[in-house]
Amino acid sequence: MTKAVTQFSLGQTVATPGVLAVLDESKQSATEFLKRHSCGDWGELGAEDRKRNDDALIHGDRLLSAYEARNGSKIWIITEADRSATTLLLPEEY
């Protein structure tokens, strides 16, 4: 098994109350989603958004990943362009 390599800094990591409730309900950890995000696994994004993230790694723009929790809820992770902060949130909390 190949170990995933972190591609960027997450900065300060924060989560909204909504996403914390989803993680609790689905019995999942924020860490599993943050690991995927920081290794360039953008989750459930389309080709255009994936390319935008790949370009953002080079040019220092904002990064967005979208995942589905076990309970079917959508989770977004956004890392700011300056890599100072990463936020886990629900799409409706954006």
Secondary structure, DSSP 8 states (H G I E B T S, - for coil): -------S---EEEE-HHHHHHHHHHT--HHHHHHHHHTT--BS--HHHHHHHHHHHHHT--EEEEEE-TTS-EEEEEE-TTSSEEEEE-GGG-
